Amino acid sequence: MIGFDYARTFNPPARQGTATGIVNVGGFVAALVTILLIGFVLDALSPGGDFTLSAFRAAWTVQAAIWTIGVAGVLRTRSLTRRHLALAERQKSHSLADRNVSSSRSEMN
């Protein structure tokens, strides 16, 4: 859900559909990769096809790795977004300060 918010907030209206589609595809790819990796682990731990509870427990830990990658991506994107917003705010305030200086100089003349 965070990805959809980022896509909507930080893309111009003309690109919001594309950005939302990329976020949507990312979620599906993550799910499919997780399913594939769980299958690989199950096959490796139960080569004869006799799946045990311990094999399923081990296979399901694959999800933790995918979640970790997702959380790391969210935290990194959040940090970059905050930095981008702070820079934009700083540029905006400098621009306003420059206008105020130039207008006060013109009033003095």
Buried (B, 14 or more C-beta within 10 A) or exposed (E): EEBEEBBEEBBEEEEBEEBBEEBEEBEEEBEEEBEEBBEEBBEEBBEEEEEEEEBBEBBEEBEEEBEEEBEEBEEEBEEEEEEEEEEEEEEEEEEEEEEEEEEEEEEEE
